[in-house]
């Protein structure tokens, strides 16, 4: 696997979006924490600790990015962890899209990229936490 999850992009309202691994872009950790805290308030230090361990295996954080002024900008995030005692099951949590970009299909794009990546990693079961968002799903 290269720098990005699949190499796929999506264009929405003249902006290009793609998914990458947070561990490829550690300079975006603070921006990622700010985005997550828009949805679920938590101390910045605790939030940062929870995603700093992102790696190419598990747990991993995926980030949805666009490029603004020649710099990547975090507009979405999800964290994926392996379920204990299982080689083929993962838990997807902390799925968030920036509030100003919701309803444009970016969450669906992020979830599709997760599925592509998990198939490549021979993951058979994906469990998604929807706590607090049951009405949406």
C-alpha beads as a LAMMPS data file, in Angstrom:
LAMMPS data file: protein, C-alpha beads

137 atoms
136 bonds

1 atom types
1 bond types

-500.0 500.0 xlo xhi
-500.0 500.0 ylo yhi
-500.0 500.0 zlo zhi

Masses

1 110.0

Atoms # bond

1 1 1 0.000 0.000 0.000
2 1 1 1.227 3.453 -0.864
3 1 1 0.740 6.721 0.909
4 1 1 -3.015 6.722 0.545
5 1 1 -5.534 4.091 1.500
6 1 1 -6.612 3.209 -2.054
7 1 1 -5.598 6.072 -4.296
8 1 1 -9.279 6.866 -4.906
9 1 1 -10.452 10.453 -4.884
10 1 1 -13.861 12.089 -4.893
11 1 1 -14.691 15.542 -6.201
12 1 1 -17.389 17.528 -4.423
13 1 1 -18.160 21.136 -5.340
14 1 1 -14.807 21.567 -7.136
15 1 1 -12.827 20.233 -4.163
16 1 1 -10.885 16.962 -4.299
17 1 1 -10.974 14.645 -1.279
18 1 1 -8.927 11.551 -0.473
19 1 1 -8.286 9.251 2.482
20 1 1 -4.865 8.760 4.042
21 1 1 -3.427 7.165 7.158
22 1 1 -2.915 9.551 10.072
23 1 1 0.448 7.925 10.814
24 1 1 1.603 9.130 7.362
25 1 1 0.823 12.696 8.377
26 1 1 1.628 13.088 12.101
27 1 1 1.764 16.859 11.633
28 1 1 -2.055 16.728 11.274
29 1 1 -2.731 15.105 14.667
30 1 1 -3.681 18.399 16.349
31 1 1 -6.018 19.334 13.490
32 1 1 -7.564 15.875 13.725
33 1 1 -8.126 16.277 17.483
34 1 1 -9.845 19.617 16.894
35 1 1 -12.203 18.043 14.345
36 1 1 -13.122 15.130 16.623
37 1 1 -13.675 17.511 19.542
38 1 1 -16.240 19.432 17.469
39 1 1 -18.442 16.343 17.792
40 1 1 -17.321 14.757 21.065
41 1 1 -15.834 17.149 23.617
42 1 1 -12.845 15.740 25.474
43 1 1 -9.634 17.200 26.832
44 1 1 -7.203 17.899 24.020
45 1 1 -4.440 15.912 25.735
46 1 1 -6.672 12.848 26.213
47 1 1 -7.900 13.066 22.622
48 1 1 -4.352 13.351 21.310
49 1 1 -3.194 10.349 23.340
50 1 1 -6.062 8.277 21.974
51 1 1 -5.012 8.764 18.344
52 1 1 -1.222 9.144 18.587
53 1 1 -0.856 5.357 18.568
54 1 1 -2.181 5.140 15.017
55 1 1 -0.077 2.766 12.948
56 1 1 -0.205 0.719 9.742
57 1 1 -1.690 -2.222 11.599
58 1 1 -4.099 -1.577 14.465
59 1 1 -5.226 0.672 15.969
60 1 1 -5.240 2.984 12.982
61 1 1 -6.764 6.336 12.243
62 1 1 -7.822 7.245 8.738
63 1 1 -8.259 10.871 7.773
64 1 1 -10.298 12.415 4.992
65 1 1 -8.313 15.245 3.451
66 1 1 -8.665 18.041 0.962
67 1 1 -5.923 20.401 -0.166
68 1 1 -6.285 24.080 0.712
69 1 1 -3.548 26.581 -0.150
70 1 1 -1.244 23.685 -1.099
71 1 1 -1.618 22.129 2.367
72 1 1 -3.686 19.091 3.365
73 1 1 -6.685 19.895 5.550
74 1 1 -8.422 17.309 7.762
75 1 1 -12.177 17.199 7.096
76 1 1 -12.975 13.669 8.299
77 1 1 -11.673 10.948 10.598
78 1 1 -12.261 7.407 11.795
79 1 1 -10.401 5.124 14.177
80 1 1 -10.246 1.375 13.588
81 1 1 -9.225 -1.095 16.289
82 1 1 -8.902 -4.867 16.218
83 1 1 -11.337 -6.734 18.424
84 1 1 -9.547 -8.711 21.139
85 1 1 -8.975 -12.388 20.383
86 1 1 -9.920 -12.013 16.709
87 1 1 -7.823 -11.754 13.584
88 1 1 -10.733 -10.956 11.283
89 1 1 -12.907 -8.477 13.218
90 1 1 -12.491 -4.746 13.775
91 1 1 -14.340 -2.003 15.601
92 1 1 -14.863 1.297 13.750
93 1 1 -15.289 4.300 15.996
94 1 1 -14.944 8.063 16.057
95 1 1 -16.329 8.489 12.539
96 1 1 -16.763 12.198 11.904
97 1 1 -17.062 14.584 8.964
98 1 1 -16.652 18.333 9.455
99 1 1 -20.118 19.817 10.128
100 1 1 -19.912 22.176 7.134
101 1 1 -19.360 19.240 4.757
102 1 1 -22.040 16.826 5.937
103 1 1 -24.709 15.626 3.534
104 1 1 -22.356 15.637 0.537
105 1 1 -21.454 11.935 0.446
106 1 1 -18.059 12.307 2.107
107 1 1 -18.957 9.991 4.997
108 1 1 -20.005 7.343 2.485
109 1 1 -16.719 7.828 0.620
110 1 1 -14.774 7.428 3.885
111 1 1 -16.690 4.254 4.783
112 1 1 -16.109 2.812 1.286
113 1 1 -12.378 3.436 1.667
114 1 1 -12.469 1.661 5.034
115 1 1 -14.106 -1.366 3.394
116 1 1 -11.472 -1.456 0.631
117 1 1 -8.643 -1.319 3.169
118 1 1 -10.173 -3.943 5.452
119 1 1 -10.588 -6.367 2.533
120 1 1 -6.886 -5.919 1.758
121 1 1 -6.112 -6.735 5.400
122 1 1 -8.341 -9.861 5.303
123 1 1 -10.815 -8.413 7.780
124 1 1 -14.191 -10.141 7.512
125 1 1 -16.318 -8.285 10.084
126 1 1 -16.644 -4.547 10.677
127 1 1 -18.482 -3.326 13.757
128 1 1 -19.498 0.339 13.684
129 1 1 -20.236 2.265 16.860
130 1 1 -23.243 4.556 16.346
131 1 1 -23.691 5.645 19.957
132 1 1 -25.539 8.936 19.954
133 1 1 -26.213 8.793 16.208
134 1 1 -28.870 6.081 16.042
135 1 1 -31.309 8.431 14.271
136 1 1 -28.830 8.994 11.453
137 1 1 -28.157 5.313 10.844

Bonds

1 1 1 2
2 1 2 3
3 1 3 4
4 1 4 5
5 1 5 6
6 1 6 7
7 1 7 8
8 1 8 9
9 1 9 10
10 1 10 11
11 1 11 12
12 1 12 13
13 1 13 14
14 1 14 15
15 1 15 16
16 1 16 17
17 1 17 18
18 1 18 19
19 1 19 20
20 1 20 21
21 1 21 22
22 1 22 23
23 1 23 24
24 1 24 25
25 1 25 26
26 1 26 27
27 1 27 28
28 1 28 29
29 1 29 30
30 1 30 31
31 1 31 32
32 1 32 33
33 1 33 34
34 1 34 35
35 1 35 36
36 1 36 37
37 1 37 38
38 1 38 39
39 1 39 40
40 1 40 41
41 1 41 42
42 1 42 43
43 1 43 44
44 1 44 45
45 1 45 46
46 1 46 47
47 1 47 48
48 1 48 49
49 1 49 50
50 1 50 51
51 1 51 52
52 1 52 53
53 1 53 54
54 1 54 55
55 1 55 56
56 1 56 57
57 1 57 58
58 1 58 59
59 1 59 60
60 1 60 61
61 1 61 62
62 1 62 63
63 1 63 64
64 1 64 65
65 1 65 66
66 1 66 67
67 1 67 68
68 1 68 69
69 1 69 70
70 1 70 71
71 1 71 72
72 1 72 73
73 1 73 74
74 1 74 75
75 1 75 76
76 1 76 77
77 1 77 78
78 1 78 79
79 1 79 80
80 1 80 81
81 1 81 82
82 1 82 83
83 1 83 84
84 1 84 85
85 1 85 86
86 1 86 87
87 1 87 88
88 1 88 89
89 1 89 90
90 1 90 91
91 1 91 92
92 1 92 93
93 1 93 94
94 1 94 95
95 1 95 96
96 1 96 97
97 1 97 98
98 1 98 99
99 1 99 100
100 1 100 101
101 1 101 102
102 1 102 103
103 1 103 104
104 1 104 105
105 1 105 106
106 1 106 107
107 1 107 108
108 1 108 109
109 1 109 110
110 1 110 111
111 1 111 112
112 1 112 113
113 1 113 114
114 1 114 115
115 1 115 116
116 1 116 117
117 1 117 118
118 1 118 119
119 1 119 120
120 1 120 121
121 1 121 122
122 1 122 123
123 1 123 124
124 1 124 125
125 1 125 126
126 1 126 127
127 1 127 128
128 1 128 129
129 1 129 130
130 1 130 131
131 1 131 132
132 1 132 133
133 1 133 134
134 1 134 135
135 1 135 136
136 1 136 137
